[in-house]
Amino acid sequence: MNKTELVRLPVGGLTRRHFLGGASAGLFVLGAARNLAWPQNATQSVLSGTEFDLQIGETPVNFTGKSRIGTVVNGQVPAPLLRWREGDTIILRVSNRLPVRSSIHWHGMIVPADMDGVPGLSFEGIPSGGMYAYRFKVNQYGTYWYHAHSRFQEQTGLYGPIVIEPRGGERHRADRDYVVLLSDWTDTDPERLFATLKKQSDYFNFGKRTVGDFFEDARQQGRSETIADRRMWGQMRMNPTDLVDVSGYTYTYLMNGVAPANNWTGLFARGEKVRLRFINGSAMSFFDVRIPGLQLTVVAADGQDVEPVTVDEFRIGTAETYDVIVEPKDDRAYTIFAQSMDRSGYARGTLAPASGMQAEIPPLDPRPLLTMADMGMAHDMSGMKHGGTHVDPRSMDHNSMQGMDHSTTKHESANSGGEVDHAAMGHAGMQHGEAAAVSPRHADTEFGPMVDGRAEQVNARIDDPGVGLRDNGRRVLTYADLHTLGGPIDRREPGREIELHLTGHMERFIWSFNGQKFSQAAPLRFHFGERLRITLVNDSMMTHPIHLHGMWSEVENDKGEFQVRKHTVTVNPAQRVSYGVTADALGRWAYHCHLLYHMEAGMFREVEVAAREAHPGDHE
C-alpha cells in the first residue's frame, strides 16, 4: 500500500503579488537529503510503493494574494510526487470529486492504450463521482510527470512529478536528489483566458516595439533599413515580439508550487553532488534555466540517459524533462533561475547550505526579437507566403489527409526496394552547423482561411538553441549536444515518411497540423510493427513542443542519423525536425502540441496503430 513521507518547506517573507497559501507550498526531496531542519508549516507529500489512491478535487489556493480554486490531487498543488521502481506493476486508483469529467495522463510513460488517460481515445474519462483504476508494468526509469488531459484542468493545478528508480541503481551517484517542477499559474479563469486569445491573440504581449524603438533602430541600423523591416512585419500583420501567447502579465511562474518571492530552497553540503530533476509542467511556457556560478552537467533528457554534457544554460520546452548534476564548491547560496522565453517573468529558487539563505537574482535578459530568418523568410519577401496568394497549391504533390505521406508509392524518390531515398528528401549533403536550407512542400489544406503563413525556407539544424539564446555569452544546450546512451531502440531504416506542417492563424488563434484542426482531420494511421519517420515543419512564428503518446520519438540530426530519444520534441520557427518512430503500441493515441491552448485550438491529431490488414483502404 502507499507509503507517504512528508517533507516541509521553509516559507520566506510574503508579498501581495507572490503570497503563497500553505495548501500549495511544496518541496520534493529524494534520496539522501539528510540533516534538514524544516519549520512546522506547509507540507507536500511524496508517495512511494506499488499501489496508490489519488483523489482529484478542488480547494482554494493562493499564489498571488488572491484566493482562487485550484484543481488538486489529494488536496495539493502541485500533486504529490510519485516514486516508482522499474519492473514493478503499479496500480493507481483515481477518484474524481470534481463536478465534471476528469483524467490523468502519465506523460512519457510507455503504457497500454487504455492506461494512457486521454478521454475520447483511450478511455471515456473519469466521471464525476467515479473511479478509474490504472494498472501497468513500469518498463522504464527516470524523471517523468503526470497531468490532466481534460480541458484546462492542467492549467488550474492538476499536474505532478514522477521519479522511477532504476532496478540496477542510478548511473550517476548524487548526494542530494531534488525535483524542480516549473509551472505557470493564472488567477484568470482559463476559459476566459482562452476566449481572450480567440478575440485578440496578442492581448498579453506587453513587449511590442514602440516609436522609441523605431528611432533607436534607425540610429543603429539606418533609417531605410528600419523602415523596410517595419514594412515587412506590417505586411505580414505580425509582430517580432510575439514569442508566447500568455506572458508574465497574467502568469506567476512557480518552482515546486512556490512563487519567486517565497524562495523554494534545496539544501546541500559543500562538495556534494546534487541532482536536479527539472520538469516543465507548465501549460504554455518555455523556460531558460541557469544557476549563476555553477555549471550544469546534463545526464538525462525526457527520462532517458544521455552522454553527460556540461552547459551553462538550457531551454526546457513545455512537457520536457532534464536531469542535471551540479557540484557546489562554496558554502554559499546559488539562485536557480528559470526565465520565461519572452523575458516577461521568472521562476526562482535557491540551493543553499542552510535554510533562509538566498543569492542575488540575475536581471531578466533583454526581450528577444524574431527575425526574418526565424520566419523562414528571405530578404526579398519570397520566403514566407501569406494568405494563399503567392503560390498555386495545384502545382504541388500532396496527400492532405495523412499529412504529407512519403511512402513508397507516393514519393517519386523511393527506390524499387521500397526504402525511402533520404538524399532526395534532404537528409544527405547537409553538414552539421550549416543552415541546411530546405524548400518544403505545402499541403493543399495549408492554403485557406485558417493559415496565415507558410515558410518557404526552413533549416534542419538541431544545434540552434533558439531565439533569445543565440550568442548570449553562455554555453547553451541544444539537441545536437544530446546523445542517448545505447543508440536507437529500433535500428531499421524507416519504411515511409509522414511530413506534417505546424500551422496556424495568429489573429484568429487557430492552430493545426497541415492547416486542418483536429475536428477536420482523419487519423494518422501507423501499421503495427513498422518503422517510420515523422518530419515536422514549423510554418508558424511560434515554438511548438510536440508530444506523441505511447511511442518514443527518436530525433535525427541533419544527416538523418539517430541523436536523442524523447517523448516531447520542440520545433523552432522555420525549422524542420525528423525523428524515427516504431509503431509497437496498438490502439488509439494522442499526438499534439503541448501548449495547452494550442492543443485546445486544434493542433491535435489522433494516431491509430493497427495491424496492416485492419486498414484495407490504405495504400502503400
BAVODO-489783 format. One record per residue (C-alpha): y, z, x. Coordinates in steps of 0.05 Angstrom, whole numbers, plus 5000, padded with zeros to 4 digits. Layout:
BEGIN
YZX/...
***
This chain:
BEGIN
500050005000/507349995020/509750405078/517250495075/521450715135/528650905121/533850805175/541150975169/547650635185/554050945212/559750715168/566650665200/573650725172/574750385105/579949875086/581649595017/579348895035/572949095071/570849735036/563249755034/559650144980/553850565002/549050174959/549949565002/550449805074/544449655117/541549675187/534949335205/531449655264/524749435292/520149615348/522250135399/529150305372/529051035393/533751625403/538051415344/542651925310/544351695240/549552025195/546952215126/549851615088/547750925068/540450745074/536650085079/529150045073/524149695117/517549545082/511149415121/503949325103/500048825062/501849004990/508949044964/512349194898/519148864893/523748934833/529448444821/535248754784/542748854781/547149414808/554549504825/556249344897/562849384933/564448974995/571948874986/574849464948/572749164881/566349344847/562048754826/555048664800/550148454853/543148164846/538748654883/531548764905/529349484900/536649664889/539249364954/543648804981/541048525026/533948605002/529049035042/526448785109/519148575100/514648675161/508048295161/502648155212/499847465230/493047365199/493847865142/493447685069/499747915034/500548104961/507548164932/508348384860/515348164840/518148444775/524348154742/529148634708/534648124701/536547844632/534947144658/529146804694/528646924769/524546744830/523446874904/522246334956/519146535023/523446095067/519745755125/513046045104/507245555100/504045765035/500445424977/505045064928/504145574872/506446124920/512745764943/517246034888/521145434862/521745444786/520144784754/516044534813/511045044839/511345524780/515445684718/519446244748/519146984732/521447104661/525947684643/521648304638/515847934672/512047994737/509147484785/504147644839/504847234903/498647234946/497646845011/495046895081/500246945137/498446405187/504746445229/509246945263/516647015279/523247105242/523946845171/527347045106/526747035031/531546884975/532246684902/531245964882/534446064813/541545804802/546546254841/542546894848/542146794923/549746804926/550047454888/545447824935/538147624927/536347505000/532747895054/529447835122/522147755142/519247925211/512047745225/508548075284/504147605325/496847805327/496947785403/503448155413/510447885427/511147355481/517747655504/518048415513/524148765487/526149495486/530149425422/529048935365/534348825312/535148345254/542148065249/542647775179/549047375167/551447235096/557547075054/559847484994/564847294940/567747724885/568547094844/563146934793/559146364826/559245964761/566845994762/566945814836/562445214823/566844984765/572945044811/569644594863/567944084810/575244064788/578344084858/573344054916/578544254969/581244844929/579045344983/581644925042/587845305064/588044965132/590744285112/595643965161/603044045147/609443695163/610044145224/603243895248/605643185239/611643295285/607343665336/602143105336/607742585343/610542955402/603742985437/600642325416/606441885397/609641725331/605941065317/599141355335/600441955289/602741515232/596641075239/592041675239/595241965176/594941285142/587441225155/585941915127/590541765068/586941115053/580341485053/583242025009/580042535055/582443105099/580443225172/580543985160/575343935103/569544235142/566944715090/567444765014/568245515008/572345875061/574346585082/579746555028/574446774978/568546965024/567647625060/562747495116/557448035125/552748245181/546648615153/550648735090/556549045127/563648775125/567248675192/571649295186/565549745179/562449515245/554849465239/552249765303/545749685342/544450175398/541850045468/541050395535/543750055598/538649575629/534549495566/532648815537/534948745466/532048225419/536747995364/533647605306/539347205276/538346955205/543546545168/542346795097/549046535071/549946085011/554945605041/556945795112/555745575183/556846095237/558546005311/555546615346/557146925413/557347615446/563047625497/560647905563/553247745550/549147125558/544246955503/537146735520/534346365461/526846465455/525246235384/528145755332/526145795259/520646275277/517545815330/517346005403/521445545449/522245495523/527446025539/534445725546/540646125564/547245965530/553946295514/554246085441/550245755386/551645475317/546945715263/546545295200/545145585132/537845805128/536445725203/533946295247/534646405322/531646965364/535647135427/534747655482/540647995515/540848485573/547048935572/548349175643/554049645629/554950275587/560049955541/560549635473/559648895461/562048515400/557248065362/562047545337/560047025285/565946605264/565546115207/565545375225/572445265195/575245895231/577446205165/573846865178/568147205214/562447695211/562448225265/558148775292/557149165356/551849305409/553549985439/550350555478/552951055426/554751055352/562150965336/563850535396/566849845389/569349285433/575148805427/574348285373/575947595401/581147175364/578646615320/578245945355/583245415334/581545075269/577644435288/579343745261/574543195243/575742545279/574541825260/568241855303/565742435261/566741985201/562441425231/568741005234/571340515285/578840495302/579539845263/577340195199/570939785197/566240375205/566940765141/566640345078/569540655015/569040514942/563739974950/568939434961/567539235033/560139075035/555838664987/549739104976/545838504951/545538255022/541338855044/533939005040/532639675007/528040104967/532440574929/527040984894/523141204955/529241274999/529140705050/521640695058/519840305120/512340285111/508239725140/509139225084/516439395072/519239375142/519538705177/518739015246/511939325230/506439025272/499838765248/496339415268/500139795214/504440215262/511940235258/515539875315/520140435339/524039985385/526039535328/528040155288/532840405340/528540935375/527740575441/533040365490/537440985479/538841415539/539742165529/547142335524/549341635503/552841525437/546541145414/550540795360/546440525303/548740095245/545040395185/542740015124/545040295057/541040334993/543639964932/544640634898/549840834950/554640324921/557540634859/562041164829/558141754858/559141564931/565941554964/563841385035/558541055077/558341105153/557240435187/556640725257/552141335268/549241645330/542341925343/544642455393/541743145386/545743415445/552243425405/554044155388/558343935330/565643935311/569444535338/564544675394/565244075440/568344215508/570444925489/569045205559/562645555537/555545315542/553545165470/546345085446/544244415418/537644155391/536843795457/536144475492/530444695447/523244535466/517844835421/512145115462/505544755454/508444095432/507643775362/502544025313/500243305300/500442815358/499142195315/504441665312/507741635243/504641115197/511040995159/518341195157/522641435100/530141385111/534641805067/542241805068/546142445055/551442225006/556842504962/563442424927/568142944956/573342944900/568142984844/563843464883/557543054871/552143094925/545942674931/540742304972/541941554975/547241614921/542441904870/542842604844/536242984832/536642834757/536642084771/531542034827/524041934827/519842404871/518542234943/511042124948/507142325010/499842155018/495642765034/493942775108/498742235130/503542295188/510442015172/517442005199/523442225158/530141965182/536542275155/543141905160/549342315143/554241865107/558842445089/564042845127/560443495116/554943815159/548543895119/542544365132/536444005102/530244415084/523444125068/518844635034/511544715052/511344295115/514344325185/519743845207/518543645280/525243385306/525142805354/530142635409/533741975412/527741655446/523041835389/519642395428/517943085400/523343605412/523144215367/519544465305/523944705249/523944865175/531344705167/534744125203/542344095210/545343395209/552543295233/557242785201/555642065222/549142295254/542142005249/536442515258/529042355255/523142835250/515642785241/512243095181/504743175168/503343175094/498043715097/500244125036/498043884967/502743984910/510043914888/515344134938/522844204941/526943814991/534443954991/540844125026/541044875036/548444925020/547345244952/552844894914/550944224945/543744324921/546144514851/550843904852/545043424863/542743404936/535543564918/529143164914/522043314894/516643154944/509743044915/503743084963/497342804932/491142434951/492341694962/488341484901/492741934857/498341424862/495240764842/502140464830/504540594901/504740024951/503040105024/
***
